[in-house]
Amino acid sequence: MTAGAAPTTPEALRARTRELLAAHPPADTGRTAFLRARFDAGLAWVHYPEGLGGLAAPRSLQAVVDAELEAAGAPDNDPRRIGIGLGMAAPTILAYGTEEQKRRFLRPLWVGEEIWCQLFSEPGAGSDLAALATRAVLDEGAAVWTVEGQKVWTSSAHNARWGILVARTDPALPKHQGITYFLCDMHDPGVEVRPLRQITGEAEFNEVFLTGVRIPDTHRLGAVGEGWAVARTTLMNERVSIGGMRIPREGGMIAPVAAAWRERPELRTHALHQRLLELWVEAEVARLTGERLRQQLVAGQPGPEGSGMKLAFARLNQEISGLEVELLGEEGLLYEDWTMRRPELVDFTGRDAGYRYLRSKGNSIEGGTSEILLNIVAERVLGLPPEPRDDKDLAWKDLSR
């Protein structure tokens, strides 16, 4: 790559991308090798700092890079497979990590060499995450934390090398305090991953048992006791990544319904036509709103608006998949495969209508339940008074009795 100041114009980004393609022709370069070279050239996420996959350039210039690489047939990473790493772990590590942590974790995360999972929810602390009971105790002499607890609904834990983990480090403080954020090696002794079979028949989710897991203090992210603030950064990015995914016009869940409508005229009724038109318009509004939200990210970190997008995403997916099953009639009652398996990714559009209908039921739970997100929108977007909370300032050890 040409030395000098980082490019901050479309023309400079195109030139830098063409240099990458010339030095590493996609036809002659392995996928992993090309992705590593792209990261090192600062073209992975151009708005990240130099040396960390970016060039400290405006976020909007990423589209310039992506267009050049797509036109050249260059390989890309797979956000469906490494979405938790890209959408949640990476921005949190960037915001709170040490320089050593950033350089250790961001490159293999973006390339897809290391998969990440999220160790947040617990059997007794899902929507009320701050009630978590997993404990971490510090051995000051060894600078190592010992973790005991259980996590649940953990996507990709069976494939993950690393997990972003929140644990209670001071039970004498109120529940939103005394929490610390860690990076947990899923291959360490004491980490046990068990499958959770879902309504789809698959075990995409897992429960994770942590028994005497030792995490070095160098894998703590942020200050001791400041884990709730760090976790909020993760959660805000999670909701944007779920609800604000970039899709083409008539893409996502509305695509197979629209295709069935065009290809199967014998299925049409006036009532179904009206519902399809309404949902098509809502899907397009949500898509454009997502584009606007991503443009707002150029100015800084995501805000509570991502909660509104995630709410719309869940409701639309469930309504659209319900319409598809009804449109297909008896065919909509069929289900292709109930085999117990542990998939690497969730593929809504590559499966049948029955899968989409069943899997979309989880959209209003994962990434924050719709009820919790409605509270966030009411309080933090609309400015409505918060609901009374008697437990907010009590010590967690007293609440847990």
C-alpha positions as CSV (number, residue, x, y, z in Angstrom):
1,M,0.0,0.0,0.0
2,T,1.1,3.6,-0.7
3,A,2.5,5.3,2.4
4,G,1.3,8.7,3.6
5,A,-1.8,10.2,5.0
6,A,-4.9,8.1,5.1
7,P,-7.3,8.7,2.2
8,T,-10.5,10.5,3.0
9,T,-12.0,11.1,-0.4
10,P,-13.9,8.7,-2.7
11,E,-11.1,8.9,-5.3
12,A,-8.4,8.1,-2.9
13,L,-10.4,5.2,-1.5
14,R,-10.9,3.8,-5.0
15,A,-7.2,4.1,-5.7
16,R,-6.3,2.3,-2.5
17,T,-8.8,-0.5,-3.2
18,R,-7.4,-1.0,-6.7
19,E,-3.9,-1.2,-5.2
20,L,-5.2,-4.0,-2.9
21,L,-6.7,-5.8,-5.9
22,A,-3.5,-5.5,-7.9
23,A,-1.4,-6.8,-5.1
24,H,-3.8,-9.6,-4.2
25,P,-5.8,-10.7,-7.3
26,P,-9.0,-12.3,-6.0
27,A,-8.7,-15.1,-8.6
28,D,-5.2,-16.1,-7.3
29,T,-5.6,-15.3,-3.6
30,G,-7.3,-17.5,-1.0
31,R,-10.3,-16.1,0.7
32,T,-8.7,-15.8,4.2
33,A,-5.5,-14.4,2.8
34,F,-7.4,-11.7,0.8
35,L,-9.5,-10.7,3.9
36,R,-6.4,-10.4,6.0
37,A,-4.8,-8.2,3.3
38,R,-7.9,-6.1,3.1
39,F,-8.0,-5.6,6.9
40,D,-4.3,-4.6,6.9
41,A,-4.9,-2.1,4.1
42,G,-7.5,-0.3,6.2
43,L,-10.4,-1.3,4.0
44,A,-12.3,-3.6,6.3
45,W,-14.2,-0.8,8.1
46,V,-12.8,2.4,6.9
47,H,-14.1,4.5,9.8
48,Y,-12.1,2.5,12.3
49,P,-8.6,3.8,13.3
50,E,-5.5,3.1,11.2
51,G,-3.9,-0.2,12.1
52,L,-7.3,-1.7,13.2
53,G,-8.8,-2.4,9.9
54,G,-9.6,1.2,9.1
55,L,-8.3,4.6,8.0
56,A,-10.1,6.9,10.3
57,A,-12.1,8.0,7.2
58,P,-15.8,8.9,7.1
59,R,-18.0,5.9,7.5
60,S,-20.0,6.8,4.3
61,L,-16.9,5.9,2.2
62,Q,-17.2,2.2,3.1
63,A,-19.7,2.0,0.2
64,V,-17.1,3.2,-2.2
65,V,-14.7,0.3,-1.1
66,D,-17.5,-2.3,-1.2
67,A,-18.6,-1.3,-4.7
68,E,-15.0,-1.7,-6.1
69,L,-14.5,-5.0,-4.4
70,E,-17.8,-6.4,-5.5
71,A,-17.2,-5.4,-9.1
72,A,-13.9,-7.2,-9.0
73,G,-15.4,-10.4,-7.6
74,A,-13.4,-10.2,-4.4
75,P,-14.4,-12.4,-1.5
76,D,-16.1,-10.9,1.6
77,N,-16.6,-12.0,5.1
78,D,-20.0,-13.5,6.2
79,P,-22.0,-11.3,8.5
80,R,-24.6,-14.0,9.0
81,R,-21.9,-16.3,10.5
82,I,-19.9,-13.7,12.5
83,G,-22.7,-11.1,13.1
84,I,-22.2,-11.1,16.9
85,G,-18.6,-10.4,16.5
86,L,-19.1,-7.7,13.9
87,G,-22.2,-6.0,15.3
88,M,-21.6,-6.3,19.0
89,A,-18.1,-7.4,20.1
90,A,-16.1,-5.2,17.7
91,P,-17.7,-1.8,18.5
92,T,-17.5,-2.5,22.2
93,I,-13.8,-3.6,22.1
94,L,-13.1,-0.5,20.0
95,A,-14.8,1.8,22.6
96,Y,-13.5,0.2,25.8
97,G,-10.6,-2.1,24.9
98,T,-6.9,-1.5,25.5
99,E,-4.6,-1.1,22.5
100,E,-3.4,-4.6,23.1
101,Q,-6.9,-6.0,23.2
102,K,-7.9,-4.1,20.0
103,R,-4.9,-5.5,18.1
104,R,-5.3,-9.0,19.4
105,F,-9.1,-9.4,18.7
106,L,-10.3,-7.2,15.9
107,R,-8.4,-8.7,12.9
108,P,-9.4,-12.4,13.4
109,L,-12.9,-11.2,14.4
110,W,-13.4,-9.3,11.1
111,V,-11.8,-12.0,8.9
112,G,-14.0,-14.6,10.5
113,E,-11.2,-16.7,12.0
114,E,-12.7,-16.4,15.5
115,I,-16.4,-16.6,16.1
116,W,-18.0,-14.7,19.0
117,C,-21.0,-15.3,21.2
118,Q,-22.8,-13.2,23.8
119,L,-22.9,-14.4,27.4
120,F,-25.5,-12.0,28.8
121,S,-28.9,-13.5,29.5
122,E,-29.4,-16.0,32.4
123,P,-32.3,-18.2,33.5
124,G,-33.4,-15.5,36.0
125,A,-32.1,-12.5,34.2
126,G,-33.2,-12.1,30.7
127,S,-35.2,-9.0,30.1
128,D,-33.9,-7.7,33.5
129,L,-30.3,-8.3,32.6
130,A,-29.1,-6.2,35.5
131,A,-30.4,-8.9,37.9
132,L,-27.7,-11.3,36.6
133,A,-26.3,-13.7,39.2
134,T,-23.1,-15.0,37.5
135,R,-20.2,-14.2,39.9
136,A,-16.6,-13.3,39.2
137,V,-14.1,-13.1,42.1
138,L,-10.7,-11.7,41.7
139,D,-7.5,-13.4,42.9
140,E,-5.4,-10.2,43.3
141,G,-2.1,-12.0,43.6
142,A,-2.6,-13.9,40.3
143,A,-4.6,-11.1,38.6
144,V,-7.2,-13.7,37.6
145,W,-11.0,-13.8,38.0
146,T,-12.8,-17.0,38.8
147,V,-16.3,-17.1,37.3
148,E,-19.3,-19.3,38.4
149,G,-22.7,-19.1,36.8
150,Q,-25.0,-20.0,33.9
151,K,-25.9,-18.2,30.7
152,V,-28.8,-19.0,28.4
153,W,-30.1,-18.4,24.8
154,T,-26.5,-18.1,23.7
155,S,-26.4,-18.1,19.9
156,S,-23.4,-19.7,18.2
157,A,-21.8,-20.8,21.5
158,H,-21.2,-24.2,20.0
159,N,-19.0,-22.6,17.3
160,A,-17.5,-19.7,19.2
161,R,-13.9,-19.2,20.3
162,W,-14.7,-16.1,22.4
163,G,-17.7,-14.8,24.4
164,I,-18.5,-11.3,25.6
165,L,-19.5,-11.9,29.3
166,V,-21.0,-9.8,32.0
167,A,-20.7,-11.0,35.6
168,R,-21.3,-9.6,39.1
169,T,-18.1,-8.6,40.9
170,D,-19.6,-6.7,43.9
171,P,-23.0,-8.0,45.2
172,A,-23.1,-5.3,47.9
173,L,-23.9,-2.7,45.3
174,P,-27.3,-2.0,43.5
175,K,-27.9,-4.3,40.6
176,H,-26.9,-1.9,37.9
177,Q,-23.6,-1.4,39.7
178,G,-21.0,-3.9,40.7
179,I,-21.0,-5.6,37.2
180,T,-17.9,-6.1,35.2
181,Y,-17.4,-7.0,31.5
182,F,-15.0,-9.8,30.4
183,L,-13.8,-11.5,27.2
184,C,-14.2,-15.2,27.9
185,D,-12.2,-17.9,26.0
186,M,-14.9,-20.5,25.2
187,H,-12.2,-23.2,25.0
188,D,-11.1,-22.7,28.6
189,P,-11.7,-25.5,31.2
190,G,-15.0,-25.1,33.1
191,V,-16.9,-23.8,30.0
192,E,-19.7,-26.2,29.1
193,V,-22.0,-25.6,26.2
194,R,-25.3,-27.5,26.0
195,P,-27.8,-27.3,23.1
196,L,-31.3,-25.8,23.5
197,R,-33.6,-27.3,20.9
198,Q,-36.1,-24.7,19.6
199,I,-39.5,-24.7,18.1
200,T,-37.8,-25.1,14.6
201,G,-36.3,-28.4,15.7
202,E,-32.8,-27.0,15.6
203,A,-30.4,-26.0,18.4
204,E,-29.2,-22.7,17.2
205,F,-29.2,-21.5,20.9
206,N,-27.3,-22.9,23.8
207,E,-27.1,-22.8,27.5
208,V,-23.6,-22.2,28.9
209,F,-22.4,-23.4,32.3
210,L,-19.3,-21.6,33.8
211,T,-17.7,-23.6,36.6
212,G,-14.5,-22.3,38.0
213,V,-13.6,-20.6,34.8
214,R,-10.4,-18.5,35.2
215,I,-10.2,-15.3,33.2
216,P,-7.1,-13.2,33.3
217,D,-7.6,-9.6,34.3
218,T,-6.0,-8.6,30.9
219,H,-9.3,-9.9,29.4
220,R,-11.4,-7.5,31.4
221,L,-13.1,-4.9,29.1
222,G,-13.5,-1.5,30.8
223,A,-13.1,-0.7,34.5
224,V,-14.1,-3.0,37.4
225,G,-17.7,-2.3,38.3
226,E,-18.4,-0.4,35.1
227,G,-19.7,-3.4,33.1
228,W,-23.3,-2.0,32.8
229,A,-22.1,1.0,30.8
230,V,-20.0,-1.3,28.6
231,A,-22.9,-3.7,28.2
232,R,-25.2,-0.8,27.1
233,T,-22.8,-0.1,24.3
234,T,-23.1,-3.7,23.2
235,L,-26.9,-3.8,23.4
236,M,-27.3,-0.5,21.5
237,N,-25.1,-1.9,18.7
238,E,-26.9,-5.2,18.8
239,R,-30.3,-3.6,18.2
240,V,-29.0,-1.6,15.3
241,S,-27.4,-4.7,13.8
242,I,-30.7,-6.7,14.1
243,G,-33.2,-4.0,13.2
244,G,-31.0,-2.0,10.8
245,M,-29.6,-4.6,8.5
246,R,-28.9,-3.4,5.0
247,I,-31.2,-5.2,2.5
248,P,-32.2,-4.4,-1.1
249,R,-35.7,-3.1,-2.0
250,E,-38.2,-6.0,-1.7
251,G,-35.5,-8.0,0.2
252,G,-35.7,-9.9,3.5
253,M,-38.8,-11.5,4.6
254,I,-41.1,-9.8,2.2
255,A,-39.2,-11.2,-0.8
256,P,-40.6,-14.8,-0.8
257,V,-44.1,-13.6,-0.1
258,A,-44.0,-11.2,-3.1
259,A,-42.5,-13.9,-5.3
260,A,-45.2,-16.4,-4.3
261,W,-47.9,-13.8,-5.1
262,R,-46.4,-13.2,-8.6
263,E,-45.8,-16.8,-9.4
264,R,-48.9,-18.4,-8.0
265,P,-52.0,-16.4,-9.2
266,E,-54.3,-19.2,-8.1
267,L,-53.5,-18.3,-4.4
268,R,-54.7,-14.7,-4.7
269,T,-57.6,-13.2,-2.9
270,H,-58.6,-9.6,-2.5
271,A,-58.2,-9.7,1.2
272,L,-54.7,-11.2,1.0
273,H,-53.8,-8.6,-1.7
274,Q,-54.7,-5.8,0.6
275,R,-52.6,-7.2,3.5
276,L,-49.7,-7.8,1.2
277,L,-49.7,-4.3,-0.1
278,E,-49.8,-2.9,3.5
279,L,-46.9,-5.1,4.6
280,W,-44.9,-4.4,1.5
281,V,-45.2,-0.6,2.2
282,E,-44.3,-1.1,5.8
283,A,-41.3,-3.2,4.9
284,E,-40.1,-0.5,2.5
285,V,-40.5,2.2,5.1
286,A,-38.6,0.1,7.6
287,R,-35.8,-0.5,5.0
288,L,-35.5,3.2,4.3
289,T,-35.6,4.1,8.0
290,G,-32.7,1.6,8.5
291,E,-30.7,3.4,5.8
292,R,-31.3,6.7,7.6
293,L,-30.3,5.1,10.9
294,R,-27.0,3.9,9.4
295,Q,-26.3,7.3,8.0
296,Q,-26.8,8.8,11.5
297,L,-24.2,6.4,12.8
298,V,-21.6,8.3,10.8
299,A,-21.9,11.0,13.5
300,G,-21.2,8.7,16.4
301,Q,-22.5,5.8,18.5
302,P,-26.0,4.4,18.0
303,G,-28.7,5.7,20.3
304,P,-32.0,4.4,21.5
305,E,-33.5,4.8,18.0
306,G,-32.1,1.3,17.3
307,S,-34.7,-0.1,19.8
308,G,-37.5,1.3,17.6
309,M,-36.0,-0.3,14.5
310,K,-35.6,-3.6,16.3
311,L,-39.3,-3.4,17.4
312,A,-40.4,-2.8,13.9
313,F,-38.2,-5.7,12.6
314,A,-39.8,-8.2,15.0
315,R,-43.4,-7.2,14.4
316,L,-43.0,-7.1,10.6
317,N,-41.2,-10.5,10.4
318,Q,-44.0,-12.1,12.4
319,E,-46.8,-10.5,10.4
320,I,-45.2,-11.2,7.0
321,S,-44.4,-14.8,7.8
322,G,-48.0,-15.3,9.0
323,L,-49.3,-13.9,5.8
324,E,-47.0,-16.2,3.8
325,V,-48.3,-19.3,5.6
326,E,-51.9,-18.2,5.1
327,L,-51.2,-17.4,1.4
328,L,-49.8,-20.9,0.7
329,G,-52.7,-22.6,2.4
330,E,-52.1,-26.3,3.0
331,E,-48.6,-26.0,1.6
332,G,-47.9,-23.5,4.4
333,L,-48.5,-26.2,7.0
334,L,-45.7,-28.4,5.7
335,Y,-42.2,-28.3,7.3
336,E,-39.2,-29.5,5.4
337,D,-37.0,-30.9,8.2
338,W,-37.3,-31.4,11.9
339,T,-33.9,-32.9,12.3
340,M,-32.1,-31.9,15.5
341,R,-29.0,-30.0,14.3
342,R,-26.8,-27.2,15.4
343,P,-26.6,-24.7,12.5
344,E,-23.8,-22.2,12.1
345,L,-26.1,-19.4,11.0
346,V,-29.8,-18.4,10.8
347,D,-31.0,-18.4,7.2
348,F,-34.5,-16.9,6.9
349,T,-34.8,-16.5,3.2
350,G,-33.1,-19.8,2.2
351,R,-35.6,-22.0,4.1
352,D,-39.3,-22.8,3.7
353,A,-42.3,-20.8,4.9
354,G,-42.9,-23.0,7.9
355,Y,-39.3,-22.3,9.2
356,R,-39.7,-18.6,8.7
357,Y,-43.0,-18.6,10.6
358,L,-41.7,-20.5,13.5
359,R,-38.3,-18.8,13.7
360,S,-39.7,-15.3,13.6
361,K,-41.4,-15.9,16.9
362,G,-38.0,-15.5,18.5
363,N,-37.5,-12.0,17.0
364,S,-39.6,-10.4,19.7
365,I,-37.4,-12.0,22.4
366,E,-33.8,-11.9,21.1
367,G,-31.9,-8.7,21.3
368,G,-34.2,-7.4,24.0
369,T,-37.9,-8.3,24.4
370,S,-40.4,-6.0,22.7
371,E,-41.8,-5.0,26.1
372,I,-38.4,-3.8,27.3
373,L,-37.7,-2.0,24.1
374,L,-41.1,-0.2,24.3
375,N,-40.0,1.1,27.7
376,I,-36.7,2.3,26.2
377,V,-38.5,4.1,23.4
378,A,-41.0,5.6,25.8
379,E,-38.4,6.9,28.2
380,R,-35.4,7.7,26.1
381,V,-36.9,8.7,22.8
382,L,-40.3,10.2,23.7
383,G,-39.2,11.5,27.1
384,L,-42.1,9.9,29.0
385,P,-41.7,9.5,32.8
386,P,-40.2,6.2,33.8
387,E,-42.1,3.5,35.6
388,P,-41.5,3.3,39.4
389,R,-38.8,0.8,40.2
390,D,-38.5,-0.1,43.9
391,D,-35.4,-2.4,43.3
392,K,-33.2,0.1,41.5
393,D,-31.2,1.4,44.4
394,L,-31.2,-1.7,46.7
395,A,-28.1,-3.9,47.1
396,W,-28.2,-6.9,44.7
397,K,-27.4,-9.3,47.6
398,D,-30.6,-8.2,49.3
399,L,-32.7,-8.5,46.2
400,S,-31.5,-12.0,45.5
401,R,-32.6,-13.5,48.8
